[in-house]
Amino acid sequence: MSRLTRTAVTAASTLAVVALLAGCSASPSPSASDQGGEPVSGGTLTYLEPQTWTTLYPPSAGFYPNGGIVNNITDRLLYQNPETLELEPWIATDYTVNDDATEYTFDLRTDVTYSDGTALTAANVVKNIDLYGKGDKDRALPISEAINNYDRGEVVDDDTVVFRFTAPSPGFAQAVSTINSGLLSDATLDRTSEQFGPGNAAEIIGSGPFVISAEQIGTQTSVTKRDDYDWAPASASHQGPAYLDGIDYILAGEDSVRIGTVVAGQADIARNIPAPDEAQFAAGGLSLHAAATNGVNNGLSFRFREPRLEDVRVRKAIIAGIDRQKIVDTLFTQNYPLATGRPRQDGTRLCRHLVVLRLRPRRGGRAAR
């Protein structure tokens, strides 16, 4: 049965910057009105990152600095709308899944190209997902944590592919909507783990709205918009090439440096603003965007195999003795609501979660000028 009720039409890039800077966050980006006016074209955004990226291999894009770049240079088969959480067409115009979720068939667009001019084909899509689903030990490329029970992919025709699994894989559709499944050119997929690392950024070729144009190892990576990009999800509010000409990702490890540079007007965005410093962004011309990180919490963990913690009653007593709300009220802000989700009930993980001080942060706070 079809899982998409509409097909992709001619669409264009939405500037992915704010939504993408959160790396793995699925939170919606601020609207133009939230930012003080209608968007305009042109200019290069300066983005201060507290950590440098380590690899541009998509299955490893969950690390914020990796994901911020991968998300801007790649597309995915499906798009998860951050407002509705529905899976929508992107590179795939439609898909079907069999009753036991062991076979997925995707219909593909045929007008998509990579930034090196090569076509995004059915064979290329299979090559991408085969690598992410199986990994390659010889090249030290890990399997994507988002893809389970993968067997193989097959090309059906020029615009159709099918993926088969050794056991039910109900999460596969969402998996191919994440940055961990960003699509890369054939030549890029042939690279080793080391060749996805620092010093090779400009050679990582995707089909996304931006292209890596320069790299200073460990200090700065720059991306430039693709003028011919025209296949963003149909629900994107912006149609056409990105508004920005480019983005400069600059390493600024010290909190005070990132904050001071943005406050002084010498940078546009800084990621990871500590809670005690949020008040500095109440001034006019500045705003703080708190992006939720679904399922990721600040926490205090104990090694429950330590003899004094082996008794579950001890661990429960520790939990009962911690005033989590007071910690939130004292050390954090309203952008760090208290976690209310239930711990997992699966054996040893239950024990680990029972002794976790869980605060559900909206990490990745950015100050934008």
C-alpha positions as CSV (number, residue, x, y, z in Angstrom):
1,M,0.0,0.0,0.0
2,S,1.2,3.5,-0.8
3,R,2.5,5.4,2.2
4,L,2.6,8.8,0.3
5,T,-0.5,10.3,-1.0
6,R,1.1,13.0,-3.1
7,T,4.1,13.1,-5.4
8,A,7.0,15.5,-5.5
9,V,6.6,18.4,-7.8
10,T,9.1,20.9,-9.0
11,A,10.4,22.3,-5.7
12,A,13.4,24.1,-4.5
13,S,15.8,24.5,-1.7
14,T,14.8,26.0,1.5
15,L,17.7,27.5,3.3
16,A,18.5,24.7,5.6
17,V,20.7,26.7,8.0
18,V,18.8,27.1,11.2
19,A,16.9,23.8,11.0
20,L,20.1,22.0,10.0
21,L,22.4,23.5,12.5
22,A,20.7,21.5,15.2
23,G,22.2,18.4,13.5
24,C,19.9,15.6,14.4
25,S,17.0,17.8,15.7
26,A,13.7,17.5,14.0
27,S,12.5,20.9,15.3
28,P,11.1,23.4,12.8
29,S,13.2,26.4,11.9
30,P,12.0,29.9,12.9
31,S,9.8,31.6,10.4
32,A,10.7,34.8,8.6
33,S,8.4,36.7,10.9
34,D,10.2,35.2,14.0
35,Q,13.4,36.6,12.7
36,G,12.2,40.2,12.1
37,G,11.2,40.4,8.5
38,E,11.0,38.7,5.1
39,P,14.1,36.8,4.0
40,V,16.4,38.4,1.4
41,S,18.8,36.8,-1.0
42,G,22.6,37.1,-0.8
43,G,25.3,37.3,1.8
44,T,27.4,34.7,3.7
45,L,26.3,33.5,7.1
46,T,29.0,33.2,9.8
47,Y,28.3,30.3,12.1
48,L,30.4,29.6,15.2
49,E,30.7,25.9,16.1
50,P,32.1,24.8,19.5
51,Q,33.6,21.6,18.0
52,T,35.1,20.7,14.7
53,W,33.6,18.0,12.4
54,T,35.3,14.6,12.3
55,T,33.7,12.9,9.2
56,L,31.2,13.6,6.5
57,Y,30.2,10.0,6.1
58,P,26.4,10.3,6.6
59,P,25.9,7.4,9.0
60,S,28.2,9.3,11.4
61,A,26.3,12.6,11.0
62,G,24.6,12.3,14.3
63,F,27.5,14.3,15.8
64,Y,26.4,17.9,15.6
65,P,29.3,19.4,13.7
66,N,29.2,16.5,11.2
67,G,25.4,16.8,10.7
68,G,25.3,20.5,10.2
69,I,27.4,20.2,7.1
70,V,26.0,16.8,5.8
71,N,22.5,18.1,6.1
72,N,23.3,21.1,3.9
73,I,25.0,19.2,1.1
74,T,22.8,16.1,0.8
75,D,19.2,15.1,0.1
76,R,17.3,12.1,1.3
77,L,14.7,9.8,-0.2
78,L,12.0,11.0,2.1
79,Y,11.4,14.2,4.1
80,Q,9.9,14.2,7.6
81,N,7.9,17.4,8.0
82,P,8.9,18.9,11.3
83,E,5.5,20.4,11.8
84,T,3.4,17.3,11.1
85,L,6.0,14.6,11.5
86,E,4.6,13.0,8.4
87,L,6.9,11.5,5.8
88,E,6.7,13.3,2.5
89,P,8.2,13.0,-0.9
90,W,11.7,14.2,-1.6
91,I,14.0,12.3,-4.0
92,A,11.4,9.5,-3.8
93,T,8.1,10.5,-5.2
94,D,6.2,7.6,-3.5
95,Y,6.9,4.3,-1.8
96,T,5.1,1.1,-0.8
97,V,5.9,-1.5,1.9
98,N,4.8,-5.1,2.1
99,D,2.7,-6.3,5.0
100,D,5.6,-7.5,7.2
101,A,7.9,-4.6,6.5
102,T,10.6,-6.7,4.8
103,E,10.3,-5.1,1.4
104,Y,10.2,-1.4,0.4
105,T,9.7,-0.1,-3.1
106,F,10.5,3.5,-4.0
107,D,9.6,5.5,-7.1
108,L,12.3,8.1,-7.8
109,R,12.7,11.5,-9.4
110,T,14.7,11.5,-12.6
111,D,15.8,15.1,-12.7
112,V,18.2,15.3,-9.8
113,T,22.0,15.8,-10.2
114,Y,24.9,15.9,-7.9
115,S,27.1,19.0,-7.6
116,D,29.7,17.4,-9.9
117,G,27.1,17.1,-12.6
118,T,26.6,13.4,-12.4
119,A,23.0,12.1,-12.3
120,L,21.3,10.7,-9.2
121,T,20.1,7.4,-10.6
122,A,18.3,4.3,-9.3
123,A,21.6,2.4,-9.3
124,N,23.2,5.2,-7.3
125,V,20.4,5.1,-4.7
126,V,20.9,1.4,-4.3
127,K,24.7,1.9,-3.9
128,N,24.0,4.5,-1.2
129,I,21.7,2.4,0.9
130,D,23.7,-0.8,0.3
131,L,26.7,0.9,1.9
132,Y,24.7,2.4,4.8
133,G,22.8,-0.8,5.4
134,K,25.9,-3.1,5.3
135,G,28.9,-0.9,6.0
136,D,32.3,-1.8,4.7
137,K,34.8,-3.2,7.3
138,D,37.7,-3.1,4.8
139,R,37.2,0.7,4.4
140,A,36.3,1.2,8.1
141,L,32.8,2.5,7.2
142,P,30.2,1.5,9.9
143,I,26.7,0.4,9.3
144,S,24.1,3.1,9.9
145,E,22.5,2.8,13.3
146,A,19.2,3.9,11.6
147,I,18.9,0.9,9.3
148,N,18.2,-2.6,10.8
149,N,18.0,-6.1,9.3
150,Y,19.2,-4.9,5.8
151,D,19.7,-7.5,3.1
152,R,20.1,-5.8,-0.3
153,G,18.8,-3.3,-2.7
154,E,17.8,-3.9,-6.4
155,V,17.2,-1.7,-9.4
156,V,13.7,-2.4,-10.9
157,D,13.9,0.2,-13.7
158,D,15.2,3.7,-14.3
159,D,13.0,5.2,-11.6
160,T,12.2,2.4,-9.2
161,V,14.3,0.6,-6.6
162,V,13.4,-2.1,-4.0
163,F,15.1,-2.8,-0.7
164,R,14.8,-6.2,1.1
165,F,15.3,-7.1,4.7
166,T,16.1,-10.3,6.5
167,A,13.5,-9.5,9.2
168,P,10.8,-6.8,9.7
169,S,12.2,-3.3,9.5
170,P,9.3,-0.9,10.3
171,G,11.6,2.1,10.8
172,F,13.3,2.0,7.4
173,A,11.1,4.7,5.9
174,Q,12.0,7.2,8.6
175,A,15.6,6.0,8.4
176,V,15.9,7.2,4.8
177,S,14.5,10.6,5.9
178,T,17.4,11.3,8.3
179,I,20.8,12.9,7.7
180,N,22.3,9.4,8.3
181,S,21.0,8.5,4.9
182,G,22.1,11.5,3.0
183,L,22.7,10.6,-0.7
184,L,26.2,10.9,-2.2
185,S,27.6,10.5,-5.7
186,D,29.1,7.2,-6.9
187,A,32.7,8.5,-6.6
188,T,32.1,9.7,-3.1
189,L,30.7,6.4,-2.0
190,D,34.0,4.7,-3.1
191,R,36.0,6.6,-0.5
192,T,37.5,5.1,2.6
193,S,36.8,6.3,6.2
194,E,39.9,8.4,6.2
195,Q,38.9,10.0,2.9
196,F,35.6,11.2,4.5
197,G,37.6,13.0,7.1
198,P,39.2,16.4,7.5
199,G,41.3,17.5,4.6
200,N,38.8,16.0,2.1
201,A,35.7,18.1,2.6
202,A,35.6,19.7,-0.9
203,E,35.6,16.2,-2.5
204,I,32.4,15.0,-0.7
205,I,29.8,15.4,-3.4
206,G,26.1,15.5,-2.6
207,S,22.9,16.6,-4.3
208,G,21.9,19.2,-1.7
209,P,21.4,22.9,-1.9
210,F,25.0,23.7,-0.8
211,V,28.4,22.6,-2.0
212,I,31.6,22.5,0.1
213,S,33.8,25.2,-1.4
214,A,36.7,25.6,1.0
215,E,38.3,23.9,4.1
216,Q,40.9,25.0,6.6
217,I,41.5,21.9,8.5
218,G,40.3,22.2,12.1
219,T,39.3,25.8,11.9
220,Q,36.8,26.6,9.1
221,T,34.7,24.9,6.4
222,S,32.7,26.9,3.8
223,V,29.7,25.9,1.7
224,T,28.3,27.8,-1.3
225,K,24.8,27.5,-2.7
226,R,23.9,25.6,-5.9
227,D,22.3,28.0,-8.3
228,D,20.6,25.0,-10.1
229,Y,19.1,23.3,-7.0
230,D,15.4,22.7,-7.7
231,W,14.2,19.6,-5.9
232,A,13.6,20.3,-2.2
233,P,10.5,18.8,-0.6
234,A,7.3,20.3,-2.0
235,S,6.2,21.5,1.4
236,A,9.2,23.7,1.8
237,S,8.2,27.3,2.3
238,H,11.0,28.5,0.0
239,Q,11.2,27.5,-3.6
240,G,14.4,27.9,-5.6
241,P,18.1,28.1,-4.7
242,A,18.9,29.0,-1.1
243,Y,18.6,32.6,0.0
244,L,22.2,32.7,1.3
245,D,25.2,32.7,-1.0
246,G,27.1,30.6,1.5
247,I,27.9,29.6,5.1
248,D,31.2,29.8,6.9
249,Y,31.4,27.2,9.7
250,I,34.1,28.5,12.1
251,L,35.5,26.7,15.1
252,A,35.2,28.7,18.3
253,G,35.6,26.3,21.2
254,E,35.4,28.8,24.1
255,D,31.9,29.8,25.1
256,S,32.9,33.3,25.8
257,V,34.4,33.7,22.4
258,R,31.3,32.5,20.6
259,I,29.0,34.6,22.7
260,G,31.1,37.8,22.6
261,T,31.6,37.5,18.8
262,V,27.8,37.3,18.1
263,V,27.0,40.0,20.7
264,A,29.6,42.3,19.0
265,G,28.0,41.7,15.6
266,Q,31.0,39.8,14.2
267,A,29.2,36.6,13.6
268,D,25.6,35.6,12.9
269,I,25.0,32.3,14.7
270,A,26.6,30.5,17.6
271,R,25.7,27.0,18.7
272,N,25.5,25.7,22.2
273,I,24.9,28.7,24.4
274,P,25.2,27.8,28.1
275,A,22.1,28.4,30.2
276,P,23.7,31.1,32.5
277,D,24.6,33.1,29.3
278,E,21.1,33.1,27.7
279,A,20.2,36.5,29.3
280,Q,22.8,38.2,27.1
281,F,20.6,37.6,24.1
282,A,17.6,39.5,25.3
283,A,19.0,42.7,23.6
284,G,17.5,44.0,20.5
285,G,18.7,42.4,17.3
286,L,19.5,39.1,19.0
287,S,17.4,36.1,19.5
288,L,17.8,32.6,21.1
289,H,16.5,29.6,19.3
290,A,16.1,26.5,21.5
291,A,15.8,23.4,19.4
292,A,14.5,20.3,21.1
293,T,16.6,17.2,20.9
294,N,14.1,14.3,20.8
295,G,15.2,11.6,23.2
296,V,18.4,13.2,24.3
297,N,18.8,14.3,27.9
298,N,21.2,15.7,30.3
299,G,21.7,13.0,32.8
300,L,23.7,11.8,35.8
301,S,24.6,8.1,35.4
302,F,26.1,5.6,37.8
303,R,27.9,2.3,37.1
304,F,25.3,0.0,38.7
305,R,27.6,-3.0,38.6
306,E,29.6,-1.2,41.3
307,P,28.9,-3.4,44.4
308,R,27.3,-0.6,46.4
309,L,24.8,0.0,43.6
310,E,23.9,-3.6,42.7
311,D,20.8,-3.6,44.9
312,V,18.0,-2.0,43.0
313,R,16.6,-0.5,46.3
314,V,19.8,1.6,46.6
315,R,19.3,2.9,43.1
316,K,15.7,3.7,43.8
317,A,16.7,5.5,47.0
318,I,19.2,7.7,45.1
319,I,16.5,8.7,42.6
320,A,14.1,9.5,45.4
321,G,16.7,11.6,47.1
322,I,17.3,13.8,44.1
323,D,15.2,16.9,43.7
324,R,15.4,17.2,39.9
325,Q,13.1,20.2,39.7
326,K,15.3,22.2,42.0
327,I,18.3,21.4,39.9
328,V,16.5,22.7,36.8
329,D,15.3,25.8,38.6
330,T,18.8,26.5,40.0
331,L,21.1,25.7,37.1
332,F,19.0,25.9,34.0
333,T,16.3,28.0,32.2
334,Q,12.9,27.4,30.8
335,N,14.6,26.0,27.7
336,Y,15.5,22.9,29.8
337,P,12.1,21.4,30.8
338,L,12.2,18.5,33.2
339,A,12.1,15.1,31.4
340,T,8.9,13.2,31.9
341,G,9.3,10.2,29.7
342,R,9.3,6.7,31.2
343,P,12.6,4.8,31.4
344,R,13.1,1.8,29.1
345,Q,12.0,-1.5,30.5
346,D,14.6,-3.8,29.0
347,G,16.7,-5.5,31.5
348,T,20.1,-3.9,32.1
349,R,19.1,-0.7,30.4
350,L,16.3,-0.4,33.0
351,C,18.9,-0.3,35.7
352,R,21.0,2.3,34.0
353,H,18.0,4.5,33.4
354,L,16.7,4.1,36.9
355,V,19.7,6.0,38.3
356,V,19.8,8.7,35.6
357,L,19.0,12.3,36.5
358,R,17.1,13.1,33.4
359,L,16.7,16.7,32.2
360,R,15.2,17.1,28.7
361,P,17.3,19.9,27.2
362,R,16.6,22.0,24.2
363,R,20.3,21.7,23.3
364,G,22.0,23.4,20.5
365,G,20.8,26.9,21.5
366,R,21.8,29.4,19.0
367,A,22.1,33.2,19.1
368,A,21.3,34.7,15.8
369,R,21.9,38.3,14.8
